[in-house]
Amino acid sequence: MEQLLDCIMELGEQMLVSGAEVHRVEDSLKRIFCAYGMRRTDVFIITSSMIVTIHTPDAKILTQTRRITETITDFEKLHRLNALSRQICQTQYTAAQIRKELDSIAEGKTCPLWLEFICYAVIACIFTLFFGGSAAEAAVGFVIGALIRLMILLCDRTLNNKIFTKFISSLMATAIAAGTLRLGLIPLVDNVIIGCIMTMIPGTGLTNALKDLFVGDSIAGLLRTIEACITALAIAAGYFSIAFLAGGSIV
């Protein structure tokens, strides 16, 4: 039973890390433990911690806590984890079977790094055009978008602080855009900056925060909202730092 609890906790942790909202993870764990005949299940989850207590059919009480240190957005992995949770409810896998499935999901195909660079570049380019930028501005946005992904990669390997990573990325993007303006490569810089910033906006985090608030998970929703707001402030701080160094304006 202890091994089963450990495996199911691992499943819930991976769902939360992959970008699932708190309510979904809590509901999945409760359904799984109910399928195994637990007399009672108490699940408390926030963005940085998981606490689960189960009352087994033989009157034992087991508790386990997990510390969540990072979250990403991986919808493919989340989809496979959701499918696994439904399969567990239907067939009551053993702990060994759950562990095998989790290992298979962890070793599954992921998005290649070069494709992430292309996606960042294309997103920045498209949003630059969307906000009224010229072809030259879109080309600069394309290059800066790829550099933003490079900066995020370097910061993740050294700093491991998402808020500071967004600040550094915004600072770098704004500085390069201002530099191209000074060199005369583009007529305006505002569309490029806006287009590049769109690659860093915490849209998924804010969406999950609203979902958690709407379903009654107030603590988790507030924590996610605060995190999204601080991230947005860090992005803005990167721009204003360059604007301040440039004498108040770079547009």
C-alpha positions in Angstrom: 0.0 0.0 0.0 2.9 2.3 0.7 4.3 1.7 -2.8 0.9 2.3 -4.3 0.6 5.6 -2.5 4.1 6.6 -3.6 3.3 5.8 -7.3 0.0 7.7 -7.3 1.7 10.7 -5.6 4.3 10.6 -8.4 1.5 10.7 -10.9 -0.1 13.7 -9.2 3.2 15.5 -9.0 4.0 15.0 -12.7 0.5 16.3 -13.6 1.0 19.4 -11.5 4.5 20.0 -12.9 3.3 19.6 -16.4 0.8 22.5 -16.0 -2.4 20.9 -14.7 -4.7 23.1 -12.6 -4.9 22.2 -8.9 -8.5 21.1 -9.0 -7.9 18.6 -11.7 -5.0 17.0 -9.8 -7.0 16.8 -6.6 -10.0 15.3 -8.3 -7.8 12.7 -10.2 -6.1 11.5 -7.0 -9.4 11.3 -5.1 -11.0 9.2 -7.9 -7.9 6.9 -8.1 -7.9 6.2 -4.3 -11.6 5.7 -4.3 -11.2 3.1 -7.1 -8.8 1.2 -4.8 -11.4 1.2 -2.0 -9.9 3.7 0.4 -12.2 4.5 3.2 -11.3 8.2 3.1 -8.9 10.4 1.1 -7.8 13.9 2.1 -5.9 15.8 -0.6 -4.5 19.3 -0.2 -2.5 20.8 -3.1 -1.1 24.2 -3.8 1.3 25.2 -6.5 4.4 24.3 -4.4 3.2 21.4 -2.2 1.1 18.2 -2.2 -0.2 16.5 1.0 -2.2 13.3 0.7 -3.7 11.2 3.6 -5.5 8.0 2.9 -7.4 5.6 5.2 -6.9 2.1 3.9 -9.5 -0.7 3.9 -7.5 -2.4 6.7 -7.8 0.8 8.9 -4.3 2.1 8.4 -3.6 5.8 7.9 -0.9 6.8 5.5 0.3 10.3 4.7 2.8 11.5 2.1 4.0 15.0 1.2 5.7 16.2 -2.0 7.5 19.5 -2.6 6.9 21.0 -6.0 9.9 23.1 -7.1 9.2 23.8 -10.7 6.3 23.8 -13.3 6.4 23.7 -17.0 3.8 23.6 -19.8 3.8 20.2 -21.5 0.3 19.4 -22.7 1.3 16.2 -24.5 2.7 14.7 -21.3 -0.3 16.0 -19.3 -2.6 14.3 -21.8 -0.8 11.0 -21.3 -0.9 11.4 -17.6 -4.6 12.1 -17.6 -5.2 9.0 -19.8 -3.1 6.9 -17.3 -5.2 8.2 -14.4 -8.4 7.0 -16.1 -6.9 3.6 -16.9 -5.9 3.2 -13.3 -9.4 3.9 -12.1 -10.8 1.3 -14.6 -8.3 -1.5 -14.1 -6.7 -0.9 -10.6 -3.0 -1.2 -11.7 -0.5 -2.6 -9.3 2.3 -0.3 -8.0 4.8 -1.9 -10.4 2.5 -1.3 -13.4 1.9 2.3 -12.5 5.7 2.8 -12.1 6.3 1.2 -15.5 3.7 3.5 -17.2 5.2 6.6 -15.5 8.7 5.7 -16.7 7.3 5.2 -20.2 5.7 8.6 -20.2 8.9 10.2 -18.8 10.9 8.7 -21.6 8.4 9.6 -24.2 9.0 11.8 -27.2 9.4 15.5 -26.4 9.5 18.6 -28.4 13.0 19.0 -29.9 15.0 22.1 -28.8 15.5 23.4 -32.4 11.7 23.4 -32.8 11.3 25.5 -29.7 13.8 28.1 -31.1 11.8 28.2 -34.3 8.5 28.6 -32.5 9.8 31.5 -30.4 11.2 33.2 -33.5 8.0 32.7 -35.5 5.7 33.9 -32.6 7.8 37.1 -32.2 7.8 37.7 -35.9 4.0 37.2 -36.3 3.1 39.3 -33.4 5.4 42.1 -34.7 3.4 42.0 -37.9 0.1 41.8 -36.0 0.8 45.0 -34.1 1.6 46.9 -37.3 5.3 46.2 -37.8 7.1 46.3 -41.2 8.9 43.4 -42.8 12.2 44.7 -41.5 10.8 44.9 -38.0 9.4 41.4 -38.3 12.8 40.1 -39.4 14.4 41.7 -36.3 11.6 40.2 -34.2 12.3 36.8 -35.7 16.0 36.9 -34.6 15.2 38.3 -31.1 12.6 35.6 -30.6 15.2 32.9 -31.1 17.6 34.8 -28.8 15.0 34.9 -26.1 14.7 31.1 -26.2 18.5 30.9 -26.0 18.6 33.3 -23.0 15.8 31.3 -21.2 17.8 28.1 -21.9 21.0 29.5 -20.4 19.2 31.0 -17.4 17.4 27.8 -16.7 20.7 26.0 -16.5 22.4 28.5 -14.3 20.0 30.6 -12.3 16.9 28.3 -12.0 14.7 31.4 -11.2 11.9 31.9 -13.6 11.1 35.5 -12.5 14.7 36.6 -12.9 14.9 34.7 -16.2 12.0 36.7 -17.6 13.6 39.9 -16.4 16.9 39.1 -18.1 15.2 38.0 -21.3 13.1 41.2 -21.5 16.2 43.2 -20.8 18.1 41.5 -23.6 15.3 41.7 -26.1 14.7 45.4 -25.5 18.4 46.2 -25.6 18.8 44.4 -29.0 15.7 46.1 -30.4 17.0 49.5 -29.3 20.4 48.7 -30.8 18.8 47.9 -34.2 16.9 51.2 -34.0 20.1 53.2 -33.3 21.8 51.4 -36.3 18.9 52.4 -38.5 17.9 48.9 -39.4 14.3 49.5 -38.4 12.2 52.7 -38.4 10.4 52.0 -35.1 11.1 49.8 -32.1 7.8 49.6 -30.3 6.2 46.9 -32.5 9.3 44.7 -32.2 9.4 45.0 -28.4 5.7 44.2 -28.1 6.0 41.2 -30.4 9.0 39.8 -28.5 7.4 40.3 -25.1 4.4 38.2 -26.3 6.6 35.1 -26.2 7.1 35.6 -22.4 3.6 36.5 -21.3 2.5 34.0 -18.6 -0.8 33.2 -20.2 -1.1 29.6 -19.1 -0.3 30.4 -15.5 -3.0 33.2 -15.4 -5.5 30.9 -17.0 -4.9 28.1 -14.5 -5.1 30.7 -11.7 -8.6 31.8 -12.9 -9.7 28.2 -13.2 -8.6 27.4 -9.6 -10.3 30.5 -8.3 -13.6 29.6 -10.1 -13.7 26.1 -8.7 -13.0 27.3 -5.1 -9.3 26.6 -4.7 -8.7 30.1 -3.4 -5.1 29.6 -2.0 -3.8 27.9 -5.2 -5.6 30.5 -7.4 -4.2 33.4 -5.5 -0.6 32.0 -5.5 -0.8 31.4 -9.3 -2.2 34.9 -9.8 0.5 36.5 -7.7 3.2 34.5 -9.6 1.7 35.6 -13.0 1.6 39.3 -11.9 5.2 39.2 -10.6 6.3 37.6 -13.9 4.6 40.4 -15.8 6.2 43.0 -13.6 9.6 41.4 -14.2 9.1 41.6 -18.0 8.0 45.2 -17.7 11.1 46.0 -15.5 13.4 44.7 -18.2 11.9 47.1 -20.7 12.0 50.1 -18.3 15.6 49.4 -17.3 16.7 49.9 -20.9 14.4 52.9 -21.3 15.9 54.4 -18.2 19.5 53.9 -19.4 18.5 55.4 -22.7 17.4 58.6 -21.1 13.7 57.9 -20.5 12.5 56.5 -23.9 13.7 54.3 -26.7 10.6 54.6 -29.0 
